[in-house]
Amino acid sequence: MAVRGTPAQMGMAEWLVSELNQPGQQKPGSSAGEYRVGDDDVMRVLYVANAKSVQDFQEIANTVRTIVEIRRMFTVNTPRAVLVRSTPDQMGMAEWLLGQLDKPAGAQQGLASGDYRVPGAADDVMRVFYLANAKSVQDFQAAANTVRTATAIRRVFTYNAQRALAVRGTPNQLALAEKLIHDLDGPSR
């Protein structure tokens, strides 16, 4: 591998290559060390352990990137590694959301995860809902579209393999989303 850049860029590249070359890092929710670029700028390599296909892996990574609004996030398919450069607050959000989505098949418990309160924003919350009764991807996507439209939540993203619906909005929007999902995904469905 040939790399060209400033001394700072070379340091980042050296750290990334070293982190990606570590055997045994693929534990659920595991992350390698952290590289501090500045006071409010950190890099980590996060690993996804339970995505059965590259498509599932990419779906998880895209959901995290979009919900958390991380601009610098890249994937490496073979070790199922997600390279993240962000603020420490965004990193915490990304790790939480990745932990919610990266579960073994059938491991989700109950209707929803707990809430994650976005640091520094009293009215900004994330939650992951699991739709147990959506039999097809089309049913699941239709439910997601209904939630998105009825609640006016801008950040509603899906992970089809787990029928997981990641949502970020106000507490009132999440309460409405929970009611809608309960109605849409009830046992009589």
Rosetta constraint file for C-alpha pairs under 8 A:
AtomPair CA 3 CA 10 HARMONIC 7.39 0.50
AtomPair CA 3 CA 13 HARMONIC 7.84 0.50
AtomPair CA 4 CA 10 HARMONIC 7.21 0.50
AtomPair CA 5 CA 9 HARMONIC 5.52 0.50
AtomPair CA 5 CA 10 HARMONIC 5.88 0.50
AtomPair CA 6 CA 10 HARMONIC 6.10 0.50
AtomPair CA 7 CA 11 HARMONIC 6.18 0.50
AtomPair CA 8 CA 12 HARMONIC 6.41 0.50
AtomPair CA 9 CA 13 HARMONIC 6.15 0.50
AtomPair CA 10 CA 14 HARMONIC 6.02 0.50
AtomPair CA 11 CA 15 HARMONIC 6.19 0.50
AtomPair CA 12 CA 16 HARMONIC 6.17 0.50
AtomPair CA 12 CA 35 HARMONIC 7.49 0.50
AtomPair CA 13 CA 17 HARMONIC 6.16 0.50
AtomPair CA 14 CA 18 HARMONIC 6.13 0.50
AtomPair CA 15 CA 19 HARMONIC 6.11 0.50
AtomPair CA 15 CA 35 HARMONIC 7.34 0.50
AtomPair CA 16 CA 20 HARMONIC 6.10 0.50
AtomPair CA 16 CA 45 HARMONIC 7.84 0.50
AtomPair CA 17 CA 21 HARMONIC 6.13 0.50
AtomPair CA 18 CA 22 HARMONIC 6.77 0.50
AtomPair CA 19 CA 32 HARMONIC 6.43 0.50
AtomPair CA 19 CA 33 HARMONIC 7.59 0.50
AtomPair CA 19 CA 45 HARMONIC 7.24 0.50
AtomPair CA 20 CA 45 HARMONIC 7.70 0.50
AtomPair CA 20 CA 81 HARMONIC 7.95 0.50
AtomPair CA 25 CA 30 HARMONIC 6.78 0.50
AtomPair CA 25 CA 31 HARMONIC 7.29 0.50
AtomPair CA 25 CA 32 HARMONIC 7.09 0.50
AtomPair CA 25 CA 47 HARMONIC 7.11 0.50
AtomPair CA 26 CA 30 HARMONIC 6.68 0.50
AtomPair CA 26 CA 47 HARMONIC 5.50 0.50
AtomPair CA 26 CA 48 HARMONIC 6.79 0.50
AtomPair CA 26 CA 49 HARMONIC 5.78 0.50
AtomPair CA 26 CA 79 HARMONIC 7.14 0.50
AtomPair CA 26 CA 80 HARMONIC 7.69 0.50
AtomPair CA 27 CA 47 HARMONIC 6.82 0.50
AtomPair CA 27 CA 48 HARMONIC 7.48 0.50
AtomPair CA 27 CA 49 HARMONIC 5.92 0.50
AtomPair CA 28 CA 47 HARMONIC 6.83 0.50
AtomPair CA 28 CA 48 HARMONIC 6.10 0.50
AtomPair CA 28 CA 49 HARMONIC 5.01 0.50
AtomPair CA 28 CA 50 HARMONIC 7.28 0.50
AtomPair CA 28 CA 99 HARMONIC 7.39 0.50
AtomPair CA 28 CA 102 HARMONIC 6.90 0.50
AtomPair CA 28 CA 103 HARMONIC 7.71 0.50
AtomPair CA 29 CA 46 HARMONIC 7.00 0.50
AtomPair CA 29 CA 47 HARMONIC 6.27 0.50
AtomPair CA 29 CA 48 HARMONIC 6.65 0.50
AtomPair CA 29 CA 49 HARMONIC 7.60 0.50
AtomPair CA 29 CA 95 HARMONIC 7.12 0.50
AtomPair CA 29 CA 98 HARMONIC 6.84 0.50
AtomPair CA 29 CA 99 HARMONIC 5.33 0.50
AtomPair CA 29 CA 102 HARMONIC 7.31 0.50
AtomPair CA 30 CA 46 HARMONIC 6.06 0.50
AtomPair CA 30 CA 47 HARMONIC 5.74 0.50
AtomPair CA 30 CA 48 HARMONIC 7.93 0.50
AtomPair CA 31 CA 44 HARMONIC 6.74 0.50
AtomPair CA 31 CA 45 HARMONIC 5.57 0.50
AtomPair CA 31 CA 46 HARMONIC 4.36 0.50
AtomPair CA 31 CA 47 HARMONIC 6.13 0.50
AtomPair CA 32 CA 44 HARMONIC 6.25 0.50
AtomPair CA 32 CA 45 HARMONIC 5.41 0.50
AtomPair CA 32 CA 46 HARMONIC 6.59 0.50
AtomPair CA 33 CA 44 HARMONIC 6.33 0.50
AtomPair CA 33 CA 45 HARMONIC 7.51 0.50
AtomPair CA 34 CA 42 HARMONIC 6.70 0.50
AtomPair CA 34 CA 43 HARMONIC 5.68 0.50
AtomPair CA 34 CA 44 HARMONIC 5.00 0.50
AtomPair CA 34 CA 45 HARMONIC 7.90 0.50
AtomPair CA 35 CA 42 HARMONIC 5.68 0.50
AtomPair CA 35 CA 43 HARMONIC 5.00 0.50
AtomPair CA 35 CA 44 HARMONIC 6.54 0.50
AtomPair CA 36 CA 41 HARMONIC 6.25 0.50
AtomPair CA 36 CA 42 HARMONIC 4.56 0.50
AtomPair CA 36 CA 43 HARMONIC 6.41 0.50
AtomPair CA 37 CA 41 HARMONIC 5.26 0.50
AtomPair CA 37 CA 42 HARMONIC 5.51 0.50
AtomPair CA 37 CA 43 HARMONIC 7.28 0.50
AtomPair CA 38 CA 42 HARMONIC 6.90 0.50
AtomPair CA 40 CA 86 HARMONIC 7.79 0.50
AtomPair CA 40 CA 87 HARMONIC 5.11 0.50
AtomPair CA 40 CA 88 HARMONIC 6.37 0.50
AtomPair CA 41 CA 85 HARMONIC 6.85 0.50
AtomPair CA 41 CA 86 HARMONIC 5.48 0.50
AtomPair CA 41 CA 87 HARMONIC 4.84 0.50
AtomPair CA 41 CA 88 HARMONIC 6.80 0.50
AtomPair CA 42 CA 85 HARMONIC 5.56 0.50
AtomPair CA 42 CA 86 HARMONIC 5.64 0.50
AtomPair CA 42 CA 87 HARMONIC 6.04 0.50
AtomPair CA 42 CA 88 HARMONIC 6.37 0.50
AtomPair CA 42 CA 91 HARMONIC 7.94 0.50
AtomPair CA 43 CA 83 HARMONIC 7.33 0.50
AtomPair CA 43 CA 84 HARMONIC 5.52 0.50
AtomPair CA 43 CA 85 HARMONIC 4.31 0.50
AtomPair CA 43 CA 86 HARMONIC 6.63 0.50
AtomPair CA 44 CA 83 HARMONIC 6.05 0.50
AtomPair CA 44 CA 84 HARMONIC 5.44 0.50
AtomPair CA 44 CA 85 HARMONIC 6.70 0.50
AtomPair CA 45 CA 81 HARMONIC 6.37 0.50
AtomPair CA 45 CA 82 HARMONIC 5.59 0.50
AtomPair CA 45 CA 83 HARMONIC 4.57 0.50
AtomPair CA 45 CA 84 HARMONIC 6.23 0.50
AtomPair CA 46 CA 81 HARMONIC 5.72 0.50
AtomPair CA 46 CA 82 HARMONIC 5.04 0.50
AtomPair CA 46 CA 83 HARMONIC 6.41 0.50
AtomPair CA 46 CA 84 HARMONIC 7.51 0.50
AtomPair CA 46 CA 95 HARMONIC 7.68 0.50
AtomPair CA 47 CA 79 HARMONIC 7.57 0.50
AtomPair CA 47 CA 80 HARMONIC 5.81 0.50
AtomPair CA 47 CA 81 HARMONIC 4.59 0.50
AtomPair CA 47 CA 82 HARMONIC 6.06 0.50
AtomPair CA 48 CA 57 HARMONIC 7.13 0.50
AtomPair CA 48 CA 80 HARMONIC 5.42 0.50
AtomPair CA 48 CA 81 HARMONIC 6.42 0.50
AtomPair CA 48 CA 82 HARMONIC 7.66 0.50
AtomPair CA 48 CA 98 HARMONIC 7.68 0.50
AtomPair CA 48 CA 102 HARMONIC 6.13 0.50
AtomPair CA 49 CA 80 HARMONIC 7.08 0.50
AtomPair CA 49 CA 102 HARMONIC 6.73 0.50
AtomPair CA 50 CA 102 HARMONIC 5.65 0.50
AtomPair CA 50 CA 103 HARMONIC 5.91 0.50
AtomPair CA 50 CA 104 HARMONIC 5.50 0.50
AtomPair CA 50 CA 105 HARMONIC 7.79 0.50
AtomPair CA 51 CA 56 HARMONIC 5.32 0.50
AtomPair CA 51 CA 57 HARMONIC 5.14 0.50
AtomPair CA 51 CA 102 HARMONIC 6.95 0.50
AtomPair CA 52 CA 56 HARMONIC 6.47 0.50
AtomPair CA 52 CA 57 HARMONIC 7.53 0.50
AtomPair CA 53 CA 57 HARMONIC 6.31 0.50
AtomPair CA 54 CA 58 HARMONIC 6.06 0.50
AtomPair CA 54 CA 77 HARMONIC 6.34 0.50
AtomPair CA 55 CA 59 HARMONIC 6.08 0.50
AtomPair CA 56 CA 60 HARMONIC 6.30 0.50
AtomPair CA 56 CA 159 HARMONIC 7.54 0.50
AtomPair CA 56 CA 160 HARMONIC 7.88 0.50
AtomPair CA 56 CA 161 HARMONIC 6.74 0.50
AtomPair CA 57 CA 61 HARMONIC 6.29 0.50
AtomPair CA 57 CA 77 HARMONIC 7.58 0.50
AtomPair CA 57 CA 80 HARMONIC 6.80 0.50
AtomPair CA 58 CA 62 HARMONIC 5.96 0.50
AtomPair CA 58 CA 75 HARMONIC 7.64 0.50
AtomPair CA 59 CA 63 HARMONIC 6.11 0.50
AtomPair CA 59 CA 158 HARMONIC 7.92 0.50
AtomPair CA 59 CA 159 HARMONIC 6.03 0.50
AtomPair CA 60 CA 64 HARMONIC 6.29 0.50
AtomPair CA 60 CA 98 HARMONIC 7.25 0.50
AtomPair CA 60 CA 101 HARMONIC 6.65 0.50
AtomPair CA 60 CA 102 HARMONIC 7.60 0.50
AtomPair CA 60 CA 159 HARMONIC 6.38 0.50
AtomPair CA 61 CA 65 HARMONIC 6.06 0.50
AtomPair CA 61 CA 75 HARMONIC 7.39 0.50
AtomPair CA 61 CA 82 HARMONIC 7.05 0.50
AtomPair CA 61 CA 98 HARMONIC 7.94 0.50
AtomPair CA 62 CA 66 HARMONIC 6.00 0.50
AtomPair CA 63 CA 67 HARMONIC 5.93 0.50
AtomPair CA 63 CA 157 HARMONIC 5.96 0.50
AtomPair CA 63 CA 158 HARMONIC 7.02 0.50
AtomPair CA 63 CA 159 HARMONIC 7.41 0.50
AtomPair CA 63 CA 166 HARMONIC 7.47 0.50
AtomPair CA 64 CA 68 HARMONIC 5.85 0.50
AtomPair CA 64 CA 69 HARMONIC 7.88 0.50
AtomPair CA 64 CA 94 HARMONIC 5.95 0.50
AtomPair CA 64 CA 97 HARMONIC 6.41 0.50
AtomPair CA 64 CA 98 HARMONIC 6.63 0.50
AtomPair CA 65 CA 69 HARMONIC 5.57 0.50
AtomPair CA 65 CA 70 HARMONIC 5.07 0.50
AtomPair CA 65 CA 71 HARMONIC 7.26 0.50
AtomPair CA 65 CA 73 HARMONIC 6.73 0.50
AtomPair CA 65 CA 94 HARMONIC 7.69 0.50
AtomPair CA 66 CA 70 HARMONIC 6.76 0.50
AtomPair CA 66 CA 155 HARMONIC 7.75 0.50
AtomPair CA 67 CA 155 HARMONIC 5.99 0.50
AtomPair CA 67 CA 156 HARMONIC 7.68 0.50
AtomPair CA 67 CA 157 HARMONIC 7.44 0.50
AtomPair CA 67 CA 166 HARMONIC 7.58 0.50
AtomPair CA 67 CA 167 HARMONIC 7.49 0.50
AtomPair CA 67 CA 168 HARMONIC 6.69 0.50
AtomPair CA 68 CA 90 HARMONIC 6.37 0.50
AtomPair CA 68 CA 93 HARMONIC 6.51 0.50
AtomPair CA 68 CA 94 HARMONIC 6.36 0.50
AtomPair CA 69 CA 90 HARMONIC 7.97 0.50
AtomPair CA 70 CA 84 HARMONIC 7.92 0.50
AtomPair CA 70 CA 85 HARMONIC 7.79 0.50
AtomPair CA 70 CA 86 HARMONIC 6.47 0.50
AtomPair CA 70 CA 90 HARMONIC 7.17 0.50
AtomPair CA 71 CA 86 HARMONIC 7.71 0.50
AtomPair CA 72 CA 84 HARMONIC 6.11 0.50
AtomPair CA 72 CA 85 HARMONIC 5.34 0.50
AtomPair CA 72 CA 86 HARMONIC 6.81 0.50
AtomPair CA 73 CA 82 HARMONIC 6.87 0.50
AtomPair CA 73 CA 83 HARMONIC 5.51 0.50
AtomPair CA 73 CA 84 HARMONIC 4.55 0.50
AtomPair CA 73 CA 85 HARMONIC 6.32 0.50
AtomPair CA 74 CA 82 HARMONIC 5.76 0.50
AtomPair CA 74 CA 83 HARMONIC 5.05 0.50
AtomPair CA 74 CA 84 HARMONIC 6.65 0.50
AtomPair CA 75 CA 80 HARMONIC 7.23 0.50
AtomPair CA 75 CA 81 HARMONIC 5.76 0.50
AtomPair CA 75 CA 82 HARMONIC 4.57 0.50
AtomPair CA 75 CA 83 HARMONIC 6.06 0.50
AtomPair CA 76 CA 80 HARMONIC 5.83 0.50
AtomPair CA 76 CA 81 HARMONIC 5.10 0.50
AtomPair CA 76 CA 82 HARMONIC 6.41 0.50
AtomPair CA 76 CA 83 HARMONIC 7.83 0.50
AtomPair CA 77 CA 81 HARMONIC 6.60 0.50
AtomPair CA 84 CA 91 HARMONIC 7.56 0.50
AtomPair CA 85 CA 91 HARMONIC 7.88 0.50
AtomPair CA 86 CA 90 HARMONIC 6.01 0.50
AtomPair CA 86 CA 91 HARMONIC 6.16 0.50
AtomPair CA 87 CA 91 HARMONIC 6.18 0.50
AtomPair CA 88 CA 92 HARMONIC 6.27 0.50
AtomPair CA 89 CA 93 HARMONIC 6.38 0.50
AtomPair CA 89 CA 118 HARMONIC 7.97 0.50
AtomPair CA 89 CA 119 HARMONIC 6.51 0.50
AtomPair CA 90 CA 94 HARMONIC 6.05 0.50
AtomPair CA 91 CA 95 HARMONIC 6.12 0.50
AtomPair CA 92 CA 96 HARMONIC 6.22 0.50
AtomPair CA 93 CA 97 HARMONIC 6.15 0.50
AtomPair CA 93 CA 116 HARMONIC 7.69 0.50
AtomPair CA 93 CA 118 HARMONIC 7.32 0.50
AtomPair CA 94 CA 98 HARMONIC 5.92 0.50
AtomPair CA 95 CA 99 HARMONIC 6.09 0.50
AtomPair CA 96 CA 100 HARMONIC 6.40 0.50
AtomPair CA 96 CA 116 HARMONIC 7.79 0.50
AtomPair CA 97 CA 101 HARMONIC 6.31 0.50
AtomPair CA 98 CA 102 HARMONIC 5.78 0.50
AtomPair CA 99 CA 103 HARMONIC 7.22 0.50
AtomPair CA 100 CA 113 HARMONIC 7.20 0.50
AtomPair CA 100 CA 128 HARMONIC 7.03 0.50
AtomPair CA 101 CA 159 HARMONIC 7.66 0.50
AtomPair CA 101 CA 162 HARMONIC 7.70 0.50
AtomPair CA 101 CA 164 HARMONIC 7.14 0.50
AtomPair CA 103 CA 107 HARMONIC 6.10 0.50
AtomPair CA 103 CA 108 HARMONIC 7.12 0.50
AtomPair CA 105 CA 162 HARMONIC 6.68 0.50
AtomPair CA 106 CA 162 HARMONIC 7.44 0.50
AtomPair CA 108 CA 130 HARMONIC 6.94 0.50
AtomPair CA 109 CA 113 HARMONIC 7.97 0.50
AtomPair CA 110 CA 130 HARMONIC 7.56 0.50
AtomPair CA 111 CA 129 HARMONIC 5.82 0.50
AtomPair CA 111 CA 130 HARMONIC 5.59 0.50
AtomPair CA 111 CA 131 HARMONIC 7.07 0.50
AtomPair CA 111 CA 132 HARMONIC 7.95 0.50
AtomPair CA 111 CA 182 HARMONIC 7.98 0.50
AtomPair CA 112 CA 127 HARMONIC 6.97 0.50
AtomPair CA 112 CA 128 HARMONIC 5.57 0.50
AtomPair CA 112 CA 129 HARMONIC 4.17 0.50
AtomPair CA 112 CA 130 HARMONIC 5.90 0.50
AtomPair CA 113 CA 127 HARMONIC 5.92 0.50
AtomPair CA 113 CA 128 HARMONIC 5.29 0.50
AtomPair CA 113 CA 129 HARMONIC 6.41 0.50
AtomPair CA 114 CA 127 HARMONIC 6.34 0.50
AtomPair CA 114 CA 128 HARMONIC 7.76 0.50
AtomPair CA 115 CA 125 HARMONIC 6.41 0.50
AtomPair CA 115 CA 126 HARMONIC 5.73 0.50
AtomPair CA 115 CA 127 HARMONIC 5.04 0.50
AtomPair CA 116 CA 125 HARMONIC 5.61 0.50
AtomPair CA 116 CA 126 HARMONIC 5.02 0.50
AtomPair CA 116 CA 127 HARMONIC 6.40 0.50
AtomPair CA 117 CA 121 HARMONIC 7.63 0.50
AtomPair CA 117 CA 122 HARMONIC 7.34 0.50
AtomPair CA 117 CA 124 HARMONIC 6.30 0.50
AtomPair CA 117 CA 125 HARMONIC 4.64 0.50
AtomPair CA 117 CA 126 HARMONIC 6.50 0.50
AtomPair CA 118 CA 122 HARMONIC 7.36 0.50
AtomPair CA 118 CA 124 HARMONIC 5.59 0.50
AtomPair CA 118 CA 125 HARMONIC 5.71 0.50
AtomPair CA 118 CA 126 HARMONIC 7.33 0.50
AtomPair CA 123 CA 169 HARMONIC 7.54 0.50
AtomPair CA 123 CA 170 HARMONIC 5.05 0.50
AtomPair CA 123 CA 171 HARMONIC 6.54 0.50
AtomPair CA 124 CA 168 HARMONIC 6.89 0.50
AtomPair CA 124 CA 169 HARMONIC 5.42 0.50
AtomPair CA 124 CA 170 HARMONIC 5.07 0.50
AtomPair CA 124 CA 171 HARMONIC 7.19 0.50
AtomPair CA 125 CA 168 HARMONIC 5.52 0.50
AtomPair CA 125 CA 169 HARMONIC 5.51 0.50
AtomPair CA 125 CA 170 HARMONIC 5.89 0.50
AtomPair CA 125 CA 171 HARMONIC 6.40 0.50
AtomPair CA 125 CA 174 HARMONIC 7.90 0.50
AtomPair CA 126 CA 166 HARMONIC 7.31 0.50
AtomPair CA 126 CA 167 HARMONIC 5.62 0.50
AtomPair CA 126 CA 168 HARMONIC 4.29 0.50
AtomPair CA 126 CA 169 HARMONIC 6.64 0.50
AtomPair CA 127 CA 166 HARMONIC 6.00 0.50
AtomPair CA 127 CA 167 HARMONIC 5.44 0.50
AtomPair CA 127 CA 168 HARMONIC 6.55 0.50
AtomPair CA 127 CA 174 HARMONIC 7.72 0.50
AtomPair CA 128 CA 164 HARMONIC 6.38 0.50
AtomPair CA 128 CA 165 HARMONIC 5.48 0.50
AtomPair CA 128 CA 166 HARMONIC 4.38 0.50
AtomPair CA 128 CA 167 HARMONIC 6.11 0.50
AtomPair CA 129 CA 164 HARMONIC 5.63 0.50
AtomPair CA 129 CA 165 HARMONIC 5.02 0.50
AtomPair CA 129 CA 166 HARMONIC 6.45 0.50
AtomPair CA 129 CA 167 HARMONIC 7.83 0.50
AtomPair CA 129 CA 178 HARMONIC 7.84 0.50
AtomPair CA 130 CA 162 HARMONIC 7.26 0.50
AtomPair CA 130 CA 163 HARMONIC 5.66 0.50
AtomPair CA 130 CA 164 HARMONIC 4.56 0.50
AtomPair CA 130 CA 165 HARMONIC 6.24 0.50
AtomPair CA 131 CA 140 HARMONIC 7.42 0.50
AtomPair CA 131 CA 163 HARMONIC 5.49 0.50
AtomPair CA 131 CA 164 HARMONIC 6.53 0.50
AtomPair CA 131 CA 165 HARMONIC 7.67 0.50
AtomPair CA 131 CA 181 HARMONIC 7.46 0.50
AtomPair CA 131 CA 185 HARMONIC 6.04 0.50
AtomPair CA 132 CA 163 HARMONIC 7.18 0.50
AtomPair CA 132 CA 185 HARMONIC 6.93 0.50
AtomPair CA 133 CA 185 HARMONIC 5.54 0.50
AtomPair CA 133 CA 186 HARMONIC 7.09 0.50
AtomPair CA 133 CA 187 HARMONIC 6.81 0.50
AtomPair CA 133 CA 189 HARMONIC 6.88 0.50
AtomPair CA 134 CA 139 HARMONIC 5.54 0.50
AtomPair CA 134 CA 140 HARMONIC 5.23 0.50
AtomPair CA 134 CA 163 HARMONIC 7.33 0.50
AtomPair CA 134 CA 185 HARMONIC 6.62 0.50
AtomPair CA 135 CA 139 HARMONIC 6.60 0.50
AtomPair CA 135 CA 140 HARMONIC 7.48 0.50
AtomPair CA 136 CA 140 HARMONIC 6.33 0.50
AtomPair CA 137 CA 141 HARMONIC 6.02 0.50
AtomPair CA 137 CA 160 HARMONIC 6.36 0.50
AtomPair CA 137 CA 163 HARMONIC 7.97 0.50
AtomPair CA 138 CA 142 HARMONIC 6.03 0.50
AtomPair CA 139 CA 143 HARMONIC 6.23 0.50
AtomPair CA 140 CA 144 HARMONIC 6.28 0.50
AtomPair CA 140 CA 160 HARMONIC 7.52 0.50
AtomPair CA 140 CA 163 HARMONIC 6.65 0.50
AtomPair CA 141 CA 145 HARMONIC 6.16 0.50
AtomPair CA 141 CA 158 HARMONIC 7.57 0.50
AtomPair CA 142 CA 146 HARMONIC 6.21 0.50
AtomPair CA 143 CA 147 HARMONIC 6.25 0.50
AtomPair CA 143 CA 181 HARMONIC 7.42 0.50
AtomPair CA 143 CA 184 HARMONIC 6.72 0.50
AtomPair CA 144 CA 148 HARMONIC 6.10 0.50
AtomPair CA 144 CA 156 HARMONIC 7.18 0.50
AtomPair CA 144 CA 157 HARMONIC 7.66 0.50
AtomPair CA 144 CA 158 HARMONIC 7.30 0.50
AtomPair CA 144 CA 165 HARMONIC 6.99 0.50
AtomPair CA 145 CA 149 HARMONIC 6.04 0.50
AtomPair CA 146 CA 150 HARMONIC 5.88 0.50
AtomPair CA 147 CA 151 HARMONIC 5.84 0.50
AtomPair CA 147 CA 152 HARMONIC 7.99 0.50
AtomPair CA 147 CA 153 HARMONIC 7.84 0.50
AtomPair CA 147 CA 156 HARMONIC 7.97 0.50
AtomPair CA 147 CA 177 HARMONIC 5.82 0.50
AtomPair CA 147 CA 180 HARMONIC 6.62 0.50
AtomPair CA 147 CA 181 HARMONIC 7.34 0.50
AtomPair CA 148 CA 152 HARMONIC 5.74 0.50
AtomPair CA 148 CA 153 HARMONIC 5.41 0.50
AtomPair CA 148 CA 154 HARMONIC 6.88 0.50
AtomPair CA 148 CA 155 HARMONIC 7.87 0.50
AtomPair CA 148 CA 156 HARMONIC 6.12 0.50
AtomPair CA 149 CA 153 HARMONIC 7.33 0.50
AtomPair CA 151 CA 173 HARMONIC 5.74 0.50
AtomPair CA 151 CA 176 HARMONIC 6.49 0.50
AtomPair CA 151 CA 177 HARMONIC 6.41 0.50
AtomPair CA 152 CA 173 HARMONIC 7.67 0.50
AtomPair CA 153 CA 167 HARMONIC 7.68 0.50
AtomPair CA 153 CA 168 HARMONIC 7.21 0.50
AtomPair CA 153 CA 169 HARMONIC 5.94 0.50
AtomPair CA 153 CA 173 HARMONIC 6.79 0.50
AtomPair CA 154 CA 168 HARMONIC 7.77 0.50
AtomPair CA 154 CA 169 HARMONIC 7.59 0.50
AtomPair CA 155 CA 166 HARMONIC 7.87 0.50
AtomPair CA 155 CA 167 HARMONIC 5.76 0.50
AtomPair CA 155 CA 168 HARMONIC 5.37 0.50
AtomPair CA 155 CA 169 HARMONIC 7.06 0.50
AtomPair CA 156 CA 165 HARMONIC 6.79 0.50
AtomPair CA 156 CA 166 HARMONIC 5.73 0.50
AtomPair CA 156 CA 167 HARMONIC 4.60 0.50
AtomPair CA 156 CA 168 HARMONIC 6.71 0.50
AtomPair CA 157 CA 165 HARMONIC 5.81 0.50
AtomPair CA 157 CA 166 HARMONIC 5.22 0.50
AtomPair CA 157 CA 167 HARMONIC 6.59 0.50
AtomPair CA 158 CA 163 HARMONIC 7.15 0.50
AtomPair CA 158 CA 164 HARMONIC 5.83 0.50
AtomPair CA 158 CA 165 HARMONIC 4.70 0.50
AtomPair CA 158 CA 166 HARMONIC 6.16 0.50
AtomPair CA 159 CA 163 HARMONIC 5.85 0.50
AtomPair CA 159 CA 164 HARMONIC 5.10 0.50
AtomPair CA 159 CA 165 HARMONIC 6.47 0.50
AtomPair CA 159 CA 166 HARMONIC 7.89 0.50
AtomPair CA 160 CA 164 HARMONIC 6.59 0.50
AtomPair CA 167 CA 174 HARMONIC 7.50 0.50
AtomPair CA 168 CA 174 HARMONIC 7.67 0.50
AtomPair CA 169 CA 173 HARMONIC 5.95 0.50
AtomPair CA 169 CA 174 HARMONIC 6.36 0.50
AtomPair CA 170 CA 174 HARMONIC 6.25 0.50
AtomPair CA 171 CA 175 HARMONIC 6.16 0.50
AtomPair CA 172 CA 176 HARMONIC 6.31 0.50
AtomPair CA 173 CA 177 HARMONIC 6.11 0.50
AtomPair CA 174 CA 178 HARMONIC 6.05 0.50
AtomPair CA 175 CA 179 HARMONIC 6.38 0.50
AtomPair CA 176 CA 180 HARMONIC 6.20 0.50
AtomPair CA 177 CA 181 HARMONIC 6.03 0.50
AtomPair CA 178 CA 182 HARMONIC 6.08 0.50
AtomPair CA 179 CA 183 HARMONIC 6.23 0.50
AtomPair CA 180 CA 184 HARMONIC 5.95 0.50
AtomPair CA 181 CA 185 HARMONIC 5.59 0.50
AtomPair CA 181 CA 186 HARMONIC 7.81 0.50
AtomPair CA 182 CA 186 HARMONIC 5.49 0.50
AtomPair CA 184 CA 189 HARMONIC 7.28 0.50
AtomPair CA 185 CA 189 HARMONIC 6.24 0.50
